[in-house]
């Protein structure tokens, strides 16, 4: 025990230098890891934002169903008019192309 204390007193500046060097290197490595993670998180946030914008542009199930019902109703009206002789097929085609 006395040998260890004597060694520590004699080489105190060397021990402290190594200790502080290790602390300095550990802090630098940790800082690099944190900055790397920050860059990755910013990239992920940008990707999530772009995906959110894409999702916002997609129609919902209700919107698709409403549009389908409107188209089917128009089809039934055109079919009924055609069956009763109120309109011709070319007139229906012209109405459809005018709506597009």
N, CA, C and O atoms as CSV, one atom per row, in Angstrom:
chain,resi,resn,atom,element,x,y,z
A,1,UNK,N,N,0.816,-1.181,0.000
A,1,UNK,CA,C,0.000,0.000,0.000
A,1,UNK,C,C,0.870,1.259,0.000
A,1,UNK,O,O,0.582,2.234,-0.695
A,2,UNK,N,N,1.953,1.213,0.806
A,2,UNK,CA,C,2.855,2.354,0.870
A,2,UNK,C,C,3.557,2.555,-0.472
A,2,UNK,O,O,3.846,3.682,-0.876
A,3,UNK,N,N,3.824,1.441,-1.152
A,3,UNK,CA,C,4.474,1.529,-2.460
A,3,UNK,C,C,3.566,2.228,-3.470
A,3,UNK,O,O,4.046,3.018,-4.284
A,4,UNK,N,N,2.273,1.952,-3.431
A,4,UNK,CA,C,1.321,2.550,-4.356
A,4,UNK,C,C,1.211,4.046,-4.092
A,4,UNK,O,O,1.201,4.842,-5.031
A,5,UNK,N,N,1.128,4.434,-2.819
A,5,UNK,CA,C,1.029,5.845,-2.460
A,5,UNK,C,C,2.300,6.584,-2.858
A,5,UNK,O,O,2.241,7.700,-3.373
A,6,UNK,N,N,3.424,5.972,-2.623
A,6,UNK,CA,C,4.698,6.596,-2.982
A,6,UNK,C,C,4.794,6.745,-4.508
A,6,UNK,O,O,5.236,7.777,-5.014
A,7,UNK,N,N,4.380,5.712,-5.221
A,7,UNK,CA,C,4.399,5.766,-6.695
A,7,UNK,C,C,3.466,6.859,-7.204
A,7,UNK,O,O,3.813,7.597,-8.126
A,8,UNK,N,N,2.284,6.962,-6.604
A,8,UNK,CA,C,1.303,7.970,-7.016
A,8,UNK,C,C,1.824,9.374,-6.748
A,8,UNK,O,O,1.628,10.272,-7.568
A,9,UNK,N,N,2.492,9.579,-5.599
A,9,UNK,CA,C,3.042,10.908,-5.291
A,9,UNK,C,C,4.168,11.273,-6.252
A,9,UNK,O,O,4.297,12.423,-6.671
A,10,UNK,N,N,4.964,10.292,-6.586
A,10,UNK,CA,C,6.107,10.547,-7.445
A,10,UNK,C,C,5.676,10.828,-8.887
A,10,UNK,O,O,6.267,11.680,-9.551
A,11,UNK,N,N,4.658,10.127,-9.376
A,11,UNK,CA,C,4.232,10.237,-10.779
A,11,UNK,C,C,2.836,10.858,-10.912
A,11,UNK,O,O,2.096,10.543,-11.844
A,12,UNK,N,N,2.490,11.727,-9.986
A,12,UNK,CA,C,1.158,12.331,-9.975
A,12,UNK,C,C,0.859,13.097,-11.254
A,12,UNK,O,O,-0.237,12.972,-11.802
A,13,UNK,N,N,1.797,13.878,-11.735
A,13,UNK,CA,C,1.543,14.677,-12.945
A,13,UNK,C,C,1.325,13.786,-14.168
A,13,UNK,O,O,0.545,14.147,-15.049
A,14,UNK,N,N,1.991,12.633,-14.246
A,14,UNK,CA,C,1.814,11.706,-15.371
A,14,UNK,C,C,0.424,11.059,-15.310
A,14,UNK,O,O,-0.264,10.922,-16.322
A,15,UNK,N,N,0.043,10.675,-14.114
A,15,UNK,CA,C,-1.270,10.026,-13.933
A,15,UNK,C,C,-2.388,11.011,-14.275
A,15,UNK,O,O,-3.346,10.659,-14.965
A,16,UNK,N,N,-2.258,12.247,-13.788
A,16,UNK,CA,C,-3.283,13.246,-14.074
A,16,UNK,C,C,-3.329,13.605,-15.566
A,16,UNK,O,O,-4.405,13.829,-16.119
A,17,UNK,N,N,-2.181,13.656,-16.200
A,17,UNK,CA,C,-2.130,13.948,-17.633
A,17,UNK,C,C,-2.853,12.869,-18.432
A,17,UNK,O,O,-3.639,13.184,-19.326
A,18,UNK,N,N,-2.601,11.620,-18.123
A,18,UNK,CA,C,-3.280,10.514,-18.810
A,18,UNK,C,C,-4.771,10.557,-18.514
A,18,UNK,O,O,-5.590,10.346,-19.408
A,19,UNK,N,N,-5.123,10.826,-17.275
A,19,UNK,CA,C,-6.531,10.880,-16.888
A,19,UNK,C,C,-7.274,11.985,-17.652
A,19,UNK,O,O,-8.349,11.746,-18.200
A,20,UNK,N,N,-6.697,13.191,-17.685
A,20,UNK,CA,C,-7.340,14.298,-18.398
A,20,UNK,C,C,-7.352,14.083,-19.913
A,20,UNK,O,O,-8.285,14.509,-20.593
A,21,UNK,N,N,-6.333,13.435,-20.433
A,21,UNK,CA,C,-6.317,13.120,-21.868
A,21,UNK,C,C,-7.453,12.162,-22.206
A,21,UNK,O,O,-8.128,12.325,-23.223
A,22,UNK,N,N,-7.660,11.174,-21.360
A,22,UNK,CA,C,-8.772,10.239,-21.581
A,22,UNK,C,C,-10.116,10.947,-21.483
A,22,UNK,O,O,-11.019,10.687,-22.279
A,23,UNK,N,N,-10.249,11.835,-20.513
A,23,UNK,CA,C,-11.498,12.597,-20.400
A,23,UNK,C,C,-11.739,13.465,-21.639
A,23,UNK,O,O,-12.864,13.550,-22.133
A,24,UNK,N,N,-10.683,14.103,-22.136
A,24,UNK,CA,C,-10.802,14.955,-23.318
A,24,UNK,C,C,-11.214,14.143,-24.538
A,24,UNK,O,O,-12.089,14.562,-25.296
A,25,UNK,N,N,-10.592,12.985,-24.735
A,25,UNK,CA,C,-10.932,12.129,-25.874
A,25,UNK,C,C,-12.355,11.585,-25.752
A,25,UNK,O,O,-13.080,11.502,-26.743
A,26,UNK,N,N,-12.743,11.220,-24.553
A,26,UNK,CA,C,-14.100,10.702,-24.350
A,26,UNK,C,C,-15.136,11.774,-24.651
A,26,UNK,O,O,-16.175,11.482,-25.243
A,27,UNK,N,N,-14.864,13.008,-24.250
A,27,UNK,CA,C,-15.797,14.100,-24.515
A,27,UNK,C,C,-15.903,14.352,-26.017
A,27,UNK,O,O,-17.000,14.569,-26.532
A,28,UNK,N,N,-14.781,14.324,-26.719
A,28,UNK,CA,C,-14.789,14.547,-28.162
A,28,UNK,C,C,-15.544,13.461,-28.894
A,28,UNK,O,O,-16.306,13.749,-29.816
A,29,UNK,N,N,-15.346,12.228,-28.501
A,29,UNK,CA,C,-16.049,11.116,-29.150
A,29,UNK,C,C,-17.550,11.217,-28.910
A,29,UNK,O,O,-18.349,10.987,-29.818
A,30,UNK,N,N,-17.923,11.559,-27.695
A,30,UNK,CA,C,-19.341,11.703,-27.380
A,30,UNK,C,C,-19.961,12.841,-28.181
A,30,UNK,O,O,-21.080,12.717,-28.679
A,31,UNK,N,N,-19.234,13.949,-28.305
A,31,UNK,CA,C,-19.734,15.092,-29.075
A,31,UNK,C,C,-19.940,14.702,-30.542
A,31,UNK,O,O,-20.939,15.090,-31.148
A,32,UNK,N,N,-19.013,13.946,-31.111
A,32,UNK,CA,C,-19.147,13.506,-32.504
A,32,UNK,C,C,-20.347,12.585,-32.672
A,32,UNK,O,O,-21.067,12.674,-33.667
A,33,UNK,N,N,-20.562,11.708,-31.709
A,33,UNK,CA,C,-21.709,10.808,-31.787
A,33,UNK,C,C,-23.017,11.597,-31.723
A,33,UNK,O,O,-23.956,11.319,-32.469
A,34,UNK,N,N,-23.069,12.570,-30.836
A,34,UNK,CA,C,-24.286,13.371,-30.683
A,34,UNK,C,C,-24.552,14.185,-31.941
A,34,UNK,O,O,-25.694,14.264,-32.395
A,35,UNK,N,N,-23.515,14.789,-32.507
A,35,UNK,CA,C,-23.718,15.580,-33.730
A,35,UNK,C,C,-24.120,14.677,-34.894
A,35,UNK,O,O,-24.920,15.074,-35.741
A,36,UNK,N,N,-23.572,13.469,-34.936
A,36,UNK,CA,C,-23.971,12.515,-35.976
A,36,UNK,C,C,-25.433,12.116,-35.829
A,36,UNK,O,O,-26.157,12.019,-36.820
A,37,UNK,N,N,-25.860,11.887,-34.612
A,37,UNK,CA,C,-27.261,11.536,-34.370
A,37,UNK,C,C,-28.184,12.703,-34.704
A,37,UNK,O,O,-29.293,12.499,-35.198
A,38,UNK,N,N,-27.729,13.919,-34.437
A,38,UNK,CA,C,-28.545,15.096,-34.759
A,38,UNK,C,C,-28.740,15.210,-36.269
A,38,UNK,O,O,-29.839,15.526,-36.725
A,39,UNK,N,N,-27.699,14.958,-37.043
A,39,UNK,CA,C,-27.813,15.007,-38.499
A,39,UNK,C,C,-28.763,13.933,-39.007
A,39,UNK,O,O,-29.575,14.182,-39.898
A,40,UNK,N,N,-28.659,12.736,-38.433
A,40,UNK,CA,C,-29.553,11.649,-38.843
A,40,UNK,C,C,-31.005,11.982,-38.501
A,40,UNK,O,O,-31.911,11.703,-39.287
A,41,UNK,N,N,-31.221,12.575,-37.336
A,41,UNK,CA,C,-32.598,12.901,-36.947
A,41,UNK,C,C,-33.170,13.980,-37.855
A,41,UNK,O,O,-34.357,13.942,-38.178
A,42,UNK,N,N,-32.341,14.951,-38.280
A,42,UNK,CA,C,-32.824,15.974,-39.213
A,42,UNK,C,C,-33.180,15.358,-40.551
A,42,UNK,O,O,-34.175,15.747,-41.162
A,43,UNK,N,N,-32.388,14.407,-41.020
A,43,UNK,CA,C,-32.690,13.733,-42.283
A,43,UNK,C,C,-33.990,12.944,-42.166
A,43,UNK,O,O,-34.809,12.950,-43.085
A,44,UNK,N,N,-34.177,12.268,-41.042
A,44,UNK,CA,C,-35.408,11.510,-40.835
A,44,UNK,C,C,-36.620,12.424,-40.752
A,44,UNK,O,O,-37.682,12.089,-41.277
A,45,UNK,N,N,-36.479,13.564,-40.107
A,45,UNK,CA,C,-37.583,14.518,-40.024
A,45,UNK,C,C,-37.967,15.019,-41.408
A,45,UNK,O,O,-39.151,15.182,-41.705
A,46,UNK,N,N,-36.975,15.264,-42.255
A,46,UNK,CA,C,-37.259,15.713,-43.626
A,46,UNK,C,C,-38.005,14.631,-44.395
A,46,UNK,O,O,-38.937,14.932,-45.141
A,47,UNK,N,N,-37.605,13.380,-44.222
A,47,UNK,CA,C,-38.290,12.276,-44.900
A,47,UNK,C,C,-39.728,12.134,-44.402
A,47,UNK,O,O,-40.647,11.923,-45.194
A,48,UNK,N,N,-39.914,12.251,-43.109
A,48,UNK,CA,C,-41.263,12.144,-42.539
A,48,UNK,C,C,-42.145,13.278,-43.056
A,48,UNK,O,O,-43.311,13.061,-43.385
A,49,UNK,N,N,-41.584,14.491,-43.128
A,49,UNK,CA,C,-42.354,15.622,-43.640
A,49,UNK,C,C,-42.759,15.403,-45.091
A,49,UNK,O,O,-43.890,15.706,-45.470
A,50,UNK,N,N,-41.839,14.876,-45.913
A,50,UNK,CA,C,-42.183,14.638,-47.314
A,50,UNK,C,C,-43.236,13.536,-47.431
A,50,UNK,O,O,-44.127,13.622,-48.277
A,51,UNK,N,N,-43.143,12.509,-46.595
A,51,UNK,CA,C,-44.162,11.459,-46.608
A,51,UNK,C,C,-45.512,11.993,-46.153
A,51,UNK,O,O,-46.550,11.595,-46.681
A,52,UNK,N,N,-45.500,12.893,-45.178
A,52,UNK,CA,C,-46.757,13.491,-44.709
A,52,UNK,C,C,-47.415,14.295,-45.816
A,52,UNK,O,O,-48.636,14.262,-45.965
A,53,UNK,N,N,-46.614,15.018,-46.595
A,53,UNK,CA,C,-47.161,15.788,-47.715
A,53,UNK,C,C,-47.761,14.858,-48.762
A,53,UNK,O,O,-48.800,15.165,-49.347
A,54,UNK,N,N,-47.108,13.718,-48.998
A,54,UNK,CA,C,-47.639,12.753,-49.966
A,54,UNK,C,C,-48.966,12.169,-49.477
A,54,UNK,O,O,-49.901,11.991,-50.257
A,55,UNK,N,N,-49.034,11.876,-48.191
A,55,UNK,CA,C,-50.251,11.288,-47.624
A,55,UNK,C,C,-51.397,12.284,-47.678
A,55,UNK,O,O,-52.543,11.901,-47.911
A,56,UNK,N,N,-51.094,13.568,-47.464
A,56,UNK,CA,C,-52.136,14.585,-47.498
A,56,UNK,C,C,-52.774,14.688,-48.885
A,56,UNK,O,O,-53.938,15.072,-49.001
A,57,UNK,N,N,-52.027,14.351,-49.931
A,57,UNK,CA,C,-52.547,14.438,-51.289
A,57,UNK,C,C,-53.391,13.242,-51.695
A,57,UNK,O,O,-54.062,13.299,-52.725
A,58,UNK,N,N,-53.383,12.175,-50.933
A,58,UNK,CA,C,-54.124,10.960,-51.257
A,58,UNK,C,C,-55.567,11.096,-50.788
A,58,UNK,O,O,-55.835,11.622,-49.708
A,59,UNK,N,N,-56.484,10.619,-51.609
A,59,UNK,CA,C,-57.903,10.689,-51.255
A,59,UNK,C,C,-58.226,9.722,-50.129
A,59,UNK,O,O,-57.606,8.668,-49.991
A,60,UNK,N,N,-59.208,10.104,-49.330
A,60,UNK,CA,C,-59.644,9.226,-48.251
A,60,UNK,C,C,-60.652,8.225,-48.796
A,60,UNK,O,O,-61.128,8.350,-49.925
A,61,UNK,N,N,-60.964,7.245,-47.987
A,61,UNK,CA,C,-61.921,6.212,-48.387
A,61,UNK,C,C,-63.289,6.829,-48.654
A,61,UNK,O,O,-63.973,6.433,-49.598
A,62,UNK,N,N,-63.692,7.790,-47.837
A,62,UNK,CA,C,-64.994,8.440,-48.008
A,62,UNK,C,C,-65.031,9.241,-49.301
A,62,UNK,O,O,-66.036,9.213,-50.011
A,63,UNK,N,N,-63.950,9.957,-49.621
A,63,UNK,CA,C,-63.916,10.738,-50.854
A,63,UNK,C,C,-64.018,9.833,-52.083
A,63,UNK,O,O,-64.716,10.157,-53.043
A,64,UNK,N,N,-63.322,8.705,-52.047
A,64,UNK,CA,C,-63.382,7.765,-53.173
A,64,UNK,C,C,-64.783,7.198,-53.313
A,64,UNK,O,O,-65.299,7.073,-54.423
A,65,UNK,N,N,-65.397,6.858,-52.194
A,65,UNK,CA,C,-66.754,6.294,-52.224
A,65,UNK,C,C,-67.755,7.325,-52.762
A,65,UNK,O,O,-68.617,6.986,-53.573
A,66,UNK,N,N,-67.645,8.569,-52.317
A,66,UNK,CA,C,-68.544,9.623,-52.796
A,66,UNK,C,C,-68.396,9.836,-54.301
A,66,UNK,O,O,-69.391,9.973,-55.013
A,67,UNK,N,N,-67.166,9.863,-54.777
A,67,UNK,CA,C,-66.934,10.037,-56.216
A,67,UNK,C,C,-67.480,8.852,-57.003
A,67,UNK,O,O,-68.062,9.031,-58.072
A,68,UNK,N,N,-67.296,7.643,-56.480
A,68,UNK,CA,C,-67.816,6.454,-57.153
A,68,UNK,C,C,-69.349,6.513,-57.227
A,68,UNK,O,O,-69.931,6.198,-58.265
A,69,UNK,N,N,-69.992,6.911,-56.142
A,69,UNK,CA,C,-71.455,7.001,-56.141
A,69,UNK,C,C,-71.944,8.059,-57.126
A,69,UNK,O,O,-72.964,7.865,-57.786
A,70,UNK,N,N,-71.229,9.169,-57.229
A,70,UNK,CA,C,-71.613,10.221,-58.178
A,70,UNK,C,C,-71.499,9.721,-59.614
A,70,UNK,O,O,-72.378,9.978,-60.437
A,71,UNK,N,N,-70.430,9.014,-59.910
A,71,UNK,CA,C,-70.228,8.480,-61.261
A,71,UNK,C,C,-71.301,7.437,-61.580
A,71,UNK,O,O,-71.846,7.414,-62.684
A,72,UNK,N,N,-71.596,6.583,-60.616
A,72,UNK,CA,C,-72.619,5.560,-60.850
A,72,UNK,C,C,-74.004,6.195,-61.046
A,72,UNK,O,O,-74.784,5.726,-61.875
A,73,UNK,N,N,-74.305,7.234,-60.306
A,73,UNK,CA,C,-75.581,7.924,-60.473
A,73,UNK,C,C,-75.666,8.557,-61.862
A,73,UNK,O,O,-76.696,8.462,-62.530
A,74,UNK,N,N,-74.582,9.201,-62.291
A,74,UNK,CA,C,-74.554,9.769,-63.644
A,74,UNK,C,C,-74.762,8.679,-64.690
A,74,UNK,O,O,-75.499,8.872,-65.657
A,75,UNK,N,N,-74.112,7.539,-64.494
A,75,UNK,CA,C,-74.256,6.428,-65.433
A,75,UNK,C,C,-75.710,5.962,-65.499
A,75,UNK,O,O,-76.239,5.720,-66.584
A,76,UNK,N,N,-76.357,5.837,-64.329
A,76,UNK,CA,C,-77.754,5.397,-64.316
A,76,UNK,C,C,-78.665,6.410,-65.013
A,76,UNK,O,O,-79.597,6.031,-65.721
A,77,UNK,N,N,-78.389,7.691,-64.808
A,77,UNK,CA,C,-79.195,8.728,-65.467
A,77,UNK,C,C,-79.019,8.641,-66.980
A,77,UNK,O,O,-79.997,8.682,-67.727
A,78,UNK,N,N,-77.765,8.522,-67.430
A,78,UNK,CA,C,-77.504,8.404,-68.868
A,78,UNK,C,C,-78.159,7.148,-69.443
A,78,UNK,O,O,-78.727,7.181,-70.535
A,79,UNK,N,N,-78.075,6.044,-68.702
A,79,UNK,CA,C,-78.661,4.799,-69.168
A,79,UNK,C,C,-80.179,4.922,-69.280
A,79,UNK,O,O,-80.779,4.463,-70.252
A,80,UNK,N,N,-80.792,5.547,-68.274
A,80,UNK,CA,C,-82.247,5.724,-68.296
A,80,UNK,C,C,-82.674,6.621,-69.460
A,80,UNK,O,O,-83.647,6.316,-70.149
A,81,UNK,N,N,-81.954,7.722,-69.684
A,81,UNK,CA,C,-82.272,8.608,-70.800
A,81,UNK,C,C,-82.109,7.894,-72.140
A,81,UNK,O,O,-82.900,8.100,-73.060
A,82,UNK,N,N,-81.084,7.060,-72.243
A,82,UNK,CA,C,-80.848,6.324,-73.479
A,82,UNK,C,C,-81.948,5.291,-73.709
A,82,UNK,O,O,-82.403,5.121,-74.840
A,83,UNK,N,N,-82.382,4.595,-72.652
A,83,UNK,CA,C,-83.434,3.590,-72.765
A,83,UNK,C,C,-84.769,4.229,-73.147
A,83,UNK,O,O,-85.533,3.632,-73.905
A,84,UNK,N,N,-85.064,5.409,-72.651
A,84,UNK,CA,C,-86.346,6.067,-72.939
A,84,UNK,C,C,-86.316,6.815,-74.262
A,84,UNK,O,O,-87.348,7.301,-74.724
A,85,UNK,N,N,-85.158,6.910,-74.866
A,85,UNK,CA,C,-85.053,7.581,-76.157
A,85,UNK,C,C,-84.962,9.089,-76.045
A,85,UNK,O,O,-85.139,9.788,-77.042
A,86,UNK,N,N,-84.689,9.611,-74.852
A,86,UNK,CA,C,-84.589,11.055,-74.659
A,86,UNK,C,C,-83.292,11.619,-75.233
A,86,UNK,O,O,-83.211,12.797,-75.581
A,87,UNK,N,N,-82.293,10.768,-75.324
A,87,UNK,CA,C,-80.991,11.222,-75.796
A,87,UNK,C,C,-80.322,10.120,-76.601
A,87,UNK,O,O,-80.698,8.951,-76.513
A,88,UNK,N,N,-79.342,10.503,-77.371
A,88,UNK,CA,C,-78.601,9.511,-78.157
A,88,UNK,C,C,-77.250,9.254,-77.498
A,88,UNK,O,O,-76.827,9.971,-76.591
A,89,UNK,N,N,-76.603,8.227,-77.978
A,89,UNK,CA,C,-75.309,7.859,-77.424
A,89,UNK,C,C,-74.264,8.944,-77.692
A,89,UNK,O,O,-73.399,9.193,-76.851
A,90,UNK,N,N,-74.338,9.579,-78.839
A,90,UNK,CA,C,-73.374,10.639,-79.154
A,90,UNK,C,C,-73.582,11.857,-78.247
A,90,UNK,O,O,-72.609,12.516,-77.881
A,91,UNK,N,N,-74.839,12.171,-77.875
A,91,UNK,CA,C,-75.083,13.276,-76.951
A,91,UNK,C,C,-74.511,12.978,-75.569
A,91,UNK,O,O,-73.958,13.861,-74.914
A,92,UNK,N,N,-74.651,11.714,-75.129
A,92,UNK,CA,C,-74.087,11.310,-73.832
A,92,UNK,C,C,-72.567,11.426,-73.883
A,92,UNK,O,O,-71.942,11.899,-72.933
A,93,UNK,N,N,-71.979,10.994,-74.989
A,93,UNK,CA,C,-70.534,11.088,-75.145
A,93,UNK,C,C,-70.081,12.550,-75.103
A,93,UNK,O,O,-69.059,12.866,-74.494
A,94,UNK,N,N,-70.834,13.432,-75.742
A,94,UNK,CA,C,-70.493,14.855,-75.741
A,94,UNK,C,C,-70.623,15.444,-74.322
A,94,UNK,O,O,-69.801,16.270,-73.924
A,95,UNK,N,N,-71.653,15.022,-73.552
A,95,UNK,CA,C,-71.811,15.513,-72.174
A,95,UNK,C,C,-70.633,15.068,-71.304
A,95,UNK,O,O,-70.108,15.839,-70.502
A,96,UNK,N,N,-70.233,13.815,-71.480
A,96,UNK,CA,C,-69.126,13.279,-70.676
A,96,UNK,C,C,-67.838,14.017,-71.020
A,96,UNK,O,O,-67.094,14.414,-70.123
A,97,UNK,N,N,-67.570,14.201,-72.294
A,97,UNK,CA,C,-66.340,14.894,-72.698
A,97,UNK,C,C,-66.373,16.376,-72.282
A,97,UNK,O,O,-65.322,16.964,-72.026
A,98,UNK,N,N,-67.550,16.975,-72.214
A,98,UNK,CA,C,-67.666,18.366,-71.770
A,98,UNK,C,C,-67.377,18.483,-70.280
A,98,UNK,O,O,-66.840,19.498,-69.837
A,99,UNK,N,N,-67.724,17.464,-69.497
A,99,UNK,CA,C,-67.477,17.479,-68.045
A,99,UNK,C,C,-65.996,17.241,-67.725
A,99,UNK,O,O,-65.521,17.681,-66.678
A,100,UNK,N,N,-65.284,16.577,-68.578
A,100,UNK,CA,C,-63.868,16.307,-68.342
A,100,UNK,C,C,-63.105,17.558,-68.579
A,100,UNK,O,O,-61.881,17.570,-68.440
